């Protein structure tokens, strides 16, 4: 079963479901308690990894080259935004 998931590329879909669940739980926790990772910080960080997963999924699906390139450029943009945020420090440090 695992071999089939990996060879078909469906493993990326499973991973994306877990990432969406993780984001929902973390955002819910932050909304309810005011603690944890602020939404903007979380979504920028998850955006980088999610874009890479979408690029991998596009490769497995044999999508057009520009779809893969778009996903990779999105990952770069999210990554740079994440680095810029971290460079400035955490919200508590401001």
Buried (B, 14 or more C-beta within 10 A) or exposed (E): EEEEBEEEBEBBEEBBEEBEEEBEEBBEEBEEEEEBBEEEBBBBBBBBBBBBBBBBBBBBEEBEEEBBEBBBEBBEBBBEBBEEBEEEEEEEEE
